[in-house]
Amino acid sequence: MTDSHNEPGGLPESLPVPVDAAPNVPVDALSNVPQASDVAPAVPAPPAESQAVAVAHTAQAPGTTWVYQPKAVEPEARWSRPILAAVIAGLIAGSLGGAAGYHLAATVANNSGTYTNLTSVHGDTSPRPDGSIASIAKNVLPVVVSIGVSSASGEGTGSGFVIKTTNTWSYVLTNNHVVMGAGSAARITVHFQNQKSIGATIVGRDPSYDLAVLKISAGNLPVATLGNSDDVVVGDTAIAFGSPLGLSGTVTSGIISALNRPVTAGSSTDSSFINAIQTDAAINPGNSGGPLVNARGQVIGINSAIATLGSSSLGGESGSIGLGFSIPINEAKRVATELMRTGSSTHPIIGISVDMRYTGVGAKVSEITPGGPAANTDLKPGDVITAIDGDLVNDGTELIVKIRARNSGDKVVLTRRNNSDVTVVLGSKPSN
């Protein structure tokens, strides 16, 4: 199971994932470095017969000293001229060498400032061509909103995006579990990227698809460009927008990791069955209802759920582990259009009940709905459906998801465990 993403409280669903042990990290990487007190003296102590010893501490490390010991001076008469000349020449050479050394040291000291000057490169240091994530984010962020929901029973945050606008009002698409996060009597506020806010009302919602449409009294807003989720393939670029943990205007990126993932989301009272797009773009609580877009900035999905490792070590909700799920935009467009037109929506059915306790492979039929589409076929209770239009069905959830990914009036072929096929024309049922 998965976690839905309105920020507050525990999420109704979770998908267990094994936890890897964390690697050991060195605690004190400097424990073996010698301390200053361990350094031996640079010059040995003078012999006992020395007549004069001057000790001068310099800027060396503590415990290090320089020892100066002058030589005894002999009477001048005892010095020969050749020796005296050699000494004088040595002194002159030493003076010249010292002067040269001083000049070199002074030059280095005077020039040392040039090594501390920090320079900056000006101009276009980070090119952002058309099609870059930065370019896409610039175009998409204006259509993304944060949604705050509050009531006496609680509060929460989520995301959404503008799908239609007129001169005086606009529609915002989001998740059902976002607007119902604080109860049916909650106050809903839409927050724009420019820090402005406005109240919103629910036009309609569809728990079976975890979708809802809001109406706001603000016109001429930028509108999202809707793409075609049927064109999405594994490996495509995926960019998620929203307000994780209330941090509005957040953008994350990744790829499409998988398609047609059967996911249950929503709440314990309003379960949703989603034929989801899976992405590794970071999605966290609060991202729910935000758009997932492709490399052209077109919306291909609505972020709805994540798989988690459970509660975090800090006692709160666990965040992204790279397993996020979005409602395909093609499903959402049909539902949103119905909600904007009539305030309600429908979903396709085959007219059976499924035994969700069945543990074998396939979906076991527990009941045929009288007058429903399947009532006109030879499907019967106890049949196990193993495929729909050739796509394998592993359990009841997969069958529901695959049916709801289609449209009312579609003709589908159901394969039973005995390899016999049944053709059913899908009917329609109100979602709310």
DRENNUBA-153358 format. One line per field, with one value per residue (C-alpha): x, y negated, z; residue in one letter; residue number from 1. Coordinates in nm, 4 decimals, always signed. Each point is the difference from the previous one (the first is absolute). Example, Ala and Ser with C-alpha at 12.3 -4.5 7.8 and 13.67 -1.06 7.14 Angstrom:
BEGIN
px	[+1.2300/+0.1370]
py	[+0.4500/-0.3440]
pz	[+0.7800/-0.0660]
vexse	[a/s]
mivo	[1/2]
// end
This chain:
BEGIN
px	[+0.0000/+0.0998/-0.0018/-0.2115/+0.1453/-0.2007/+0.2594/-0.1570/-0.0633/+0.0777/-0.0574/-0.2642/+0.2045/+0.3622/+0.2094/+0.2556/+0.3507/+0.3016/+0.2309/+0.3703/+0.2436/+0.1820/+0.3795/+0.2363/+0.1441/+0.3424/-0.0563/+0.3352/+0.2024/+0.2620/+0.0728/+0.3348/+0.1454/+0.2950/-0.0737/+0.2296/+0.1251/+0.1322/+0.2399/+0.3708/+0.2201/+0.1498/+0.3493/+0.1638/+0.0796/+0.3494/+0.2877/+0.0597/+0.3219/-0.1797/+0.0661/-0.3108/-0.3377/-0.2822/-0.3379/-0.2450/-0.3524/-0.1181/-0.3275/+0.0718/-0.2316/-0.0182/+0.2867/+0.2385/+0.2842/+0.2927/+0.3319/+0.2549/+0.3550/+0.2692/+0.3580/+0.2843/+0.1976/+0.3863/+0.2463/+0.0615/+0.3774/-0.0399/-0.1826/+0.2189/-0.0690/-0.1049/-0.2408/-0.1317/-0.0500/-0.1877/-0.2209/-0.0710/-0.0804/-0.2305/-0.1773/-0.0454/-0.1320/-0.2279/-0.1280/-0.0667/-0.1737/-0.2057/-0.0971/-0.1005/-0.1977/-0.1715/-0.0849/-0.1448/-0.2025/-0.1258/-0.0971/-0.1973/-0.1618/-0.0944/-0.1418/-0.1737/-0.3139/-0.0468/-0.0580/-0.3013/-0.1891/-0.3206/-0.1337/-0.3468/-0.0985/-0.2620/-0.2535/-0.1920/+0.1767/-0.2892/-0.1652/-0.3676/-0.1048/-0.3584/-0.0988/+0.2223/-0.1588/+0.0551/-0.1848/-0.2856/-0.0268/-0.0206/-0.2956/-0.1865/+0.0333/-0.2510/-0.2813/+0.0799/-0.1707/+0.0219/-0.3226/-0.0652/-0.2857/-0.1100/-0.2911/-0.0703/+0.1123/+0.3389/+0.1900/+0.2213/+0.1757/+0.0122/+0.0551/-0.1962/+0.0140/-0.2238/-0.1740/-0.2499/-0.0528/-0.2421/-0.0090/-0.1405/+0.0685/+0.2239/+0.0029/+0.2736/+0.0578/+0.1286/-0.0388/-0.3184/+0.1946/+0.1497/-0.3341/-0.1482/+0.3057/-0.1624/-0.3574/-0.2956/-0.0550/+0.3582/+0.1002/+0.2112/+0.2531/+0.2007/+0.3442/+0.1721/+0.3712/-0.0192/-0.0996/-0.3635/-0.2778/-0.3693/-0.2780/-0.1247/-0.3118/-0.0328/-0.1640/+0.0024/+0.2127/+0.0487/+0.1370/+0.0338/+0.2686/+0.1221/-0.0789/-0.1745/-0.0622/-0.0015/-0.1398/+0.1568/-0.1106/+0.3105/+0.0082/+0.2492/+0.2460/+0.2711/-0.1278/+0.1872/+0.0654/-0.1346/+0.1944/-0.0842/+0.0831/-0.0443/+0.3189/+0.2121/+0.2671/+0.2371/+0.3119/-0.1705/+0.0881/-0.2381/-0.0184/-0.2169/-0.1402/-0.1717/+0.0265/+0.1628/-0.0318/-0.1506/+0.3074/-0.1708/+0.1585/+0.2120/+0.1288/+0.1570/+0.0972/+0.0585/-0.1280/-0.3047/+0.0867/-0.2989/-0.3535/-0.3344/+0.0799/-0.3141/-0.0093/-0.2599/-0.0004/-0.2323/-0.1346/-0.1548/-0.3473/+0.0705/+0.2181/+0.1416/+0.1284/+0.2625/+0.1668/+0.3005/+0.3068/+0.3025/+0.2844/+0.3173/-0.0392/-0.0197/-0.3609/-0.0745/-0.3021/-0.1467/+0.0830/-0.3403/-0.2025/+0.2987/+0.0854/+0.2512/+0.1237/+0.2059/+0.3015/-0.2316/-0.1609/-0.3271/-0.1888/+0.0019/-0.1167/-0.1281/+0.2240/-0.2046/+0.1899/+0.3404/+0.1381/+0.1788/+0.2106/-0.2449/+0.0329/+0.3271/+0.2365/-0.1257/-0.3504/-0.1502/-0.0920/+0.2613/+0.1004/+0.0934/+0.1965/-0.0253/-0.3334/-0.2649/-0.3304/-0.2077/-0.3476/+0.0300/-0.1246/-0.2188/-0.2104/+0.0019/-0.1132/-0.3158/-0.0873/+0.0819/-0.2117/-0.2982/+0.0470/+0.0179/-0.3095/-0.2288/+0.1710/+0.0140/+0.1754/-0.0249/+0.2258/-0.0256/-0.1146/-0.0434/-0.2768/+0.1637/+0.1264/+0.3525/+0.1084/+0.2938/+0.0832/+0.0897/+0.3730/+0.0428/+0.1111/-0.2752/-0.3194/-0.2721/-0.3597/-0.2128/-0.3248/-0.1608/-0.1837/-0.3615/-0.0650/+0.3695/+0.2179/+0.1242/-0.3545/-0.0377/+0.3033/+0.0820/+0.2205/-0.1027/+0.1053/+0.3137/+0.1546/+0.3606/+0.0928/+0.3684/+0.0285/-0.1743/+0.0640/+0.3022/+0.1558/+0.0551/-0.2028/+0.1706/-0.2680/-0.3235/+0.1706/+0.1618/-0.3326/-0.1698/+0.2881/+0.0058/-0.3770/+0.0069/+0.2774/-0.2512/-0.3164/-0.3650/-0.1164/+0.3349/-0.0108/+0.2401/+0.0906/+0.0320/+0.1969/-0.0946/+0.2201/-0.1421/+0.1318/-0.3495/-0.0663/-0.2960/-0.0678/-0.1576/-0.1066/+0.0909/-0.2809/+0.0077/-0.0517/+0.0048/+0.3229/-0.1411]
py	[+0.0000/-0.3594/-0.3325/-0.2867/-0.3447/-0.2517/-0.0947/+0.0435/+0.3148/+0.3614/+0.1084/+0.2692/+0.2287/+0.1184/+0.2273/+0.1948/-0.0179/+0.1816/-0.2234/+0.0209/-0.0274/-0.3319/+0.0208/-0.0654/-0.3500/-0.0851/-0.1964/-0.1832/-0.0253/-0.2144/+0.2285/+0.1176/-0.3424/-0.0905/-0.2812/-0.3023/+0.1189/+0.3197/-0.1839/+0.0398/-0.3136/-0.1223/-0.0533/+0.2059/-0.1663/-0.1557/+0.1807/-0.0621/-0.2021/-0.2720/-0.3400/-0.1864/+0.1268/-0.2200/+0.1612/-0.1849/+0.1315/-0.0639/+0.0569/+0.3699/+0.2645/+0.0231/+0.2039/-0.1040/-0.2415/-0.1529/+0.0030/-0.2803/+0.0633/-0.2659/+0.1090/-0.1216/-0.2962/+0.0370/-0.3001/-0.1665/+0.0459/+0.3711/-0.0310/+0.0198/-0.2258/+0.2839/+0.1302/-0.3513/-0.0603/+0.3258/-0.0895/-0.3448/+0.1498/+0.2491/-0.2748/-0.2016/+0.3018/+0.0795/-0.3557/+0.0058/+0.3345/-0.1245/-0.3116/+0.2071/+0.2320/-0.2932/-0.1532/+0.3282/+0.0442/-0.3565/+0.0501/+0.3145/-0.1767/-0.2995/+0.2242/+0.2370/-0.2070/+0.0935/+0.3596/-0.0898/-0.1981/+0.1843/-0.0658/+0.0600/+0.0841/-0.2300/+0.0614/+0.3137/+0.2504/+0.2474/+0.0255/+0.0926/+0.1061/+0.0678/+0.3378/-0.0207/+0.0721/-0.3644/-0.1123/+0.2430/-0.1047/-0.3664/+0.0723/+0.2467/-0.1522/-0.2835/+0.2556/+0.1925/-0.0888/+0.1039/+0.1034/-0.0486/+0.1848/-0.0701/+0.0731/+0.0601/+0.3605/-0.0759/-0.1578/+0.1029/-0.1115/+0.1239/-0.1160/-0.0579/-0.1738/-0.2227/+0.1876/-0.2619/-0.3747/-0.2723/-0.3743/+0.0414/+0.3521/+0.3040/+0.3758/+0.1808/+0.3765/+0.1850/+0.3254/+0.0921/+0.0930/-0.3514/-0.1838/+0.2588/+0.0104/-0.2097/+0.1190/-0.0918/-0.3379/-0.1186/-0.3471/+0.0155/-0.2660/-0.0144/-0.1613/-0.1272/-0.0251/-0.3802/+0.0472/-0.1000/+0.2186/+0.0512/+0.2189/+0.2954/+0.2149/+0.3618/+0.0371/+0.3763/+0.2936/+0.3616/+0.2234/+0.2988/-0.1848/-0.2160/-0.3192/-0.3267/-0.3310/-0.3352/-0.3337/-0.3359/-0.3567/-0.1015/-0.0357/-0.0111/+0.2298/+0.1999/+0.3499/+0.3298/+0.1703/+0.3558/+0.2718/+0.3557/+0.2629/+0.2761/-0.1238/+0.0363/+0.2708/+0.1256/-0.2160/-0.3262/-0.3116/-0.0672/-0.3267/-0.0326/-0.3287/-0.0746/-0.0983/+0.2851/-0.0630/-0.3377/-0.1167/-0.1603/-0.0184/+0.3122/+0.1694/+0.3473/+0.2105/+0.3599/+0.2468/+0.2133/+0.3206/+0.2163/-0.0145/+0.1575/+0.0516/+0.1107/-0.2330/-0.0608/-0.3483/-0.2487/+0.0631/+0.2887/-0.1305/-0.1168/+0.2650/-0.0717/+0.2479/-0.1502/+0.1408/-0.2081/-0.1469/+0.0765/-0.2525/-0.0436/-0.3790/-0.0884/-0.0190/-0.0676/-0.0724/-0.3261/+0.0774/+0.1627/-0.1588/-0.1644/+0.0645/+0.2472/-0.1379/+0.1266/-0.1538/-0.2361/-0.1330/+0.1802/+0.1558/+0.3797/+0.0858/-0.1185/+0.0925/+0.2062/+0.2584/+0.1325/+0.3243/-0.0510/+0.1828/-0.0939/-0.2676/-0.1889/+0.0130/-0.3440/+0.1318/-0.1655/+0.1220/+0.1626/-0.1860/+0.0929/+0.3162/-0.0441/+0.1789/-0.2556/+0.0601/-0.2314/+0.0212/+0.0017/-0.3298/+0.1723/+0.1522/-0.3275/-0.2062/+0.2045/-0.0150/-0.3715/-0.0842/+0.1818/-0.1705/-0.3473/+0.0640/+0.1726/+0.0039/+0.3803/+0.2701/+0.3651/+0.2993/+0.3078/+0.3339/+0.3618/+0.0636/+0.2481/+0.0075/+0.1267/+0.2149/-0.2015/+0.2787/+0.2394/+0.0793/+0.1853/-0.1467/-0.1990/-0.1753/+0.2227/-0.0966/+0.0033/-0.1433/-0.1027/-0.3330/+0.0439/-0.2038/-0.0829/+0.0523/+0.3428/+0.1230/+0.0435/+0.2328/+0.3460/-0.1378/+0.1538/-0.0159/+0.2022/-0.0782/-0.1193/-0.2708/+0.0278/-0.2572/-0.2968/-0.0632/+0.2277/-0.1877/+0.2281/-0.0625/+0.1057/-0.0976/-0.1876/-0.3388/+0.0370/+0.0854/-0.3079/-0.2256/+0.1294/-0.0413/-0.3575/-0.0907/+0.0532/-0.1849/+0.0881/+0.1636/+0.1658/+0.3675/+0.2210/+0.3684/+0.1773/+0.3236/+0.2539/+0.2577/+0.2733/-0.2011/-0.0915/-0.3624/-0.2221/-0.3288/-0.2798/-0.3515/-0.2264/-0.1795/-0.3195/-0.0788/-0.3310/-0.0366/-0.2169]
pz	[+0.0000/-0.0261/+0.1767/-0.1272/+0.0336/+0.1942/+0.2571/+0.3476/+0.1919/-0.0778/-0.3580/-0.0530/-0.2149/-0.0012/-0.2148/+0.2031/-0.1377/+0.1494/+0.2050/-0.0724/+0.2875/+0.0102/-0.0510/+0.2913/-0.0025/+0.1616/+0.3182/+0.0354/-0.3170/+0.1781/+0.2959/-0.1409/-0.0876/+0.2339/+0.2412/+0.0348/+0.3356/-0.1630/-0.2384/+0.0899/+0.0475/-0.3269/+0.1484/+0.2758/+0.3322/+0.0326/+0.1731/+0.3687/-0.0576/-0.1965/+0.1509/-0.1185/-0.1164/-0.1295/-0.0559/-0.2211/-0.0710/-0.3486/-0.1793/-0.0335/+0.1363/+0.3814/+0.1327/-0.2830/+0.0850/-0.1830/+0.1979/-0.0631/+0.1226/-0.0856/-0.0467/+0.2326/-0.1425/-0.0244/+0.0251/-0.3393/+0.0162/-0.0265/-0.3407/-0.3122/-0.2977/-0.2358/+0.2562/+0.0683/-0.3725/-0.0345/+0.2926/-0.1436/-0.3387/+0.1660/+0.1883/-0.3173/-0.1850/+0.2874/+0.0055/-0.3728/+0.0286/+0.2909/-0.1903/-0.3001/+0.2207/+0.1698/-0.3371/-0.1224/+0.3166/-0.0204/-0.3649/+0.0844/+0.2939/-0.2154/-0.2719/+0.2342/-0.0168/-0.3647/+0.1033/+0.2181/-0.2623/-0.1036/-0.3459/-0.1445/-0.3543/-0.1421/-0.2735/-0.0969/+0.2260/+0.0069/-0.3422/+0.0122/-0.3488/-0.0968/+0.1390/+0.3069/+0.3368/+0.0957/-0.3125/+0.0633/+0.3649/-0.0982/-0.2290/+0.2220/+0.3487/-0.0669/-0.0468/+0.3200/+0.3287/+0.3629/+0.1721/+0.3685/+0.1688/+0.3560/+0.2314/+0.3648/-0.0445/-0.1565/-0.2841/-0.2903/-0.3140/-0.3561/-0.3538/-0.3195/-0.3357/-0.2102/-0.2845/-0.1229/+0.0366/-0.1082/+0.0573/+0.3504/+0.1327/-0.0402/+0.0688/+0.1916/-0.0211/+0.3074/+0.1943/+0.1815/+0.3119/+0.0077/+0.0194/+0.2363/+0.2241/+0.2726/-0.0426/-0.2194/+0.1702/-0.0414/-0.1168/-0.3172/-0.1011/-0.3226/+0.0174/-0.3157/-0.0744/+0.0368/+0.3677/-0.0616/+0.1395/-0.0677/+0.1341/-0.2044/-0.0259/-0.1080/-0.3394/+0.0173/+0.1089/-0.1008/+0.2775/-0.2330/-0.1985/+0.2912/-0.1925/+0.0837/-0.1761/+0.1818/-0.1165/+0.0881/-0.0691/-0.1923/-0.3766/-0.2843/+0.1734/-0.1776/-0.0825/-0.0058/-0.3324/+0.0166/-0.1788/-0.1044/+0.2611/-0.2585/-0.1688/+0.3148/+0.0007/+0.2669/+0.0131/-0.0987/+0.1983/+0.2896/+0.1959/+0.3117/+0.1311/+0.3275/+0.3640/+0.1929/+0.3747/-0.0878/-0.1945/-0.2981/-0.3422/+0.0461/-0.3171/-0.0162/-0.2981/-0.0994/-0.2559/-0.0657/+0.1837/-0.0950/-0.1409/+0.0907/+0.3672/+0.1884/+0.3000/+0.2676/+0.1488/+0.1657/+0.3494/+0.1867/-0.0839/-0.3572/-0.1633/-0.3432/-0.2554/-0.2280/-0.3095/+0.0973/-0.1648/+0.2194/+0.0293/+0.2021/+0.0071/+0.3694/+0.1167/+0.3661/+0.2211/-0.1298/-0.3651/-0.0440/-0.2769/-0.1646/-0.3648/-0.1374/-0.3320/-0.2924/-0.1740/-0.1892/+0.3185/-0.0734/+0.2904/-0.0269/+0.3503/+0.3379/+0.2926/+0.2419/+0.2037/+0.1037/+0.1331/+0.3325/+0.2540/+0.2748/+0.2681/+0.0194/+0.2961/+0.1029/+0.0448/-0.3069/-0.3440/-0.2168/-0.3136/-0.3538/-0.0682/-0.3762/-0.0409/-0.0907/-0.1786/-0.2166/-0.1513/-0.3828/-0.1399/-0.2602/+0.2793/+0.1911/-0.3022/-0.0451/+0.3707/+0.0313/-0.3052/+0.1489/+0.3361/-0.1558/-0.2127/+0.2504/+0.3395/-0.0098/-0.1987/-0.0946/-0.0325/-0.2227/+0.1448/-0.1118/+0.2512/+0.2390/+0.3570/+0.0613/+0.2938/+0.1374/+0.2467/-0.2805/+0.0183/-0.3283/-0.3309/-0.1700/+0.1102/+0.1393/-0.0773/+0.3128/-0.1400/-0.3290/+0.0209/-0.1148/-0.3147/-0.0360/-0.3089/+0.1145/+0.0607/-0.3764/-0.0200/+0.1348/+0.2799/+0.3303/+0.3674/+0.0607/-0.3384/+0.0194/-0.2513/-0.0967/-0.2800/-0.1600/-0.3695/+0.0297/+0.2957/+0.2983/+0.3152/+0.3234/+0.2502/+0.0545/+0.0328/-0.3417/-0.1607/+0.1520/-0.1028/-0.3567/-0.0361/+0.1344/-0.2419/-0.2809/-0.0990/+0.0284/-0.3212/-0.0688/-0.0932/+0.1984/-0.0156/+0.3354/+0.0154/+0.2662/+0.1683/-0.2212/-0.2996/-0.1200/-0.0982/+0.0785/-0.1813/+0.2062/-0.0997/+0.2941/+0.1735/+0.2048/+0.3683/+0.1911/+0.1968/+0.2782]
vexse	[m/t/d/s/h/n/e/p/g/g/l/p/e/s/l/p/v/p/v/d/a/a/p/n/v/p/v/d/a/l/s/n/v/p/q/a/s/d/v/a/p/a/v/p/a/p/p/a/e/s/q/a/v/a/v/a/h/t/a/q/a/p/g/t/t/w/v/y/q/p/k/a/v/e/p/e/a/r/w/s/r/p/i/l/a/a/v/i/a/g/l/i/a/g/s/l/g/g/a/a/g/y/h/l/a/a/t/v/a/n/n/s/g/t/y/t/n/l/t/s/v/h/g/d/t/s/p/r/p/d/g/s/i/a/s/i/a/k/n/v/l/p/v/v/v/s/i/g/v/s/s/a/s/g/e/g/t/g/s/g/f/v/i/k/t/t/n/t/w/s/y/v/l/t/n/n/h/v/v/m/g/a/g/s/a/a/r/i/t/v/h/f/q/n/q/k/s/i/g/a/t/i/v/g/r/d/p/s/y/d/l/a/v/l/k/i/s/a/g/n/l/p/v/a/t/l/g/n/s/d/d/v/v/v/g/d/t/a/i/a/f/g/s/p/l/g/l/s/g/t/v/t/s/g/i/i/s/a/l/n/r/p/v/t/a/g/s/s/t/d/s/s/f/i/n/a/i/q/t/d/a/a/i/n/p/g/n/s/g/g/p/l/v/n/a/r/g/q/v/i/g/i/n/s/a/i/a/t/l/g/s/s/s/l/g/g/e/s/g/s/i/g/l/g/f/s/i/p/i/n/e/a/k/r/v/a/t/e/l/m/r/t/g/s/s/t/h/p/i/i/g/i/s/v/d/m/r/y/t/g/v/g/a/k/v/s/e/i/t/p/g/g/p/a/a/n/t/d/l/k/p/g/d/v/i/t/a/i/d/g/d/l/v/n/d/g/t/e/l/i/v/k/i/r/a/r/n/s/g/d/k/v/v/l/t/r/r/n/n/s/d/v/t/v/v/l/g/s/k/p/s/n]
mivo	[1/2/3/4/5/6/7/8/9/10/11/12/13/14/15/16/17/18/19/20/21/22/23/24/25/26/27/28/29/30/31/32/33/34/35/36/37/38/39/40/41/42/43/44/45/46/47/48/49/50/51/52/53/54/55/56/57/58/59/60/61/62/63/64/65/66/67/68/69/70/71/72/73/74/75/76/77/78/79/80/81/82/83/84/85/86/87/88/89/90/91/92/93/94/95/96/97/98/99/100/101/102/103/104/105/106/107/108/109/110/111/112/113/114/115/116/117/118/119/120/121/122/123/124/125/126/127/128/129/130/131/132/133/134/135/136/137/138/139/140/141/142/143/144/145/146/147/148/149/150/151/152/153/154/155/156/157/158/159/160/161/162/163/164/165/166/167/168/169/170/171/172/173/174/175/176/177/178/179/180/181/182/183/184/185/186/187/188/189/190/191/192/193/194/195/196/197/198/199/200/201/202/203/204/205/206/207/208/209/210/211/212/213/214/215/216/217/218/219/220/221/222/223/224/225/226/227/228/229/230/231/232/233/234/235/236/237/238/239/240/241/242/243/244/245/246/247/248/249/250/251/252/253/254/255/256/257/258/259/260/261/262/263/264/265/266/267/268/269/270/271/272/273/274/275/276/277/278/279/280/281/282/283/284/285/286/287/288/289/290/291/292/293/294/295/296/297/298/299/300/301/302/303/304/305/306/307/308/309/310/311/312/313/314/315/316/317/318/319/320/321/322/323/324/325/326/327/328/329/330/331/332/333/334/335/336/337/338/339/340/341/342/343/344/345/346/347/348/349/350/351/352/353/354/355/356/357/358/359/360/361/362/363/364/365/366/367/368/369/370/371/372/373/374/375/376/377/378/379/380/381/382/383/384/385/386/387/388/389/390/391/392/393/394/395/396/397/398/399/400/401/402/403/404/405/406/407/408/409/410/411/412/413/414/415/416/417/418/419/420/421/422/423/424/425/426/427/428/429/430/431/432]
// end
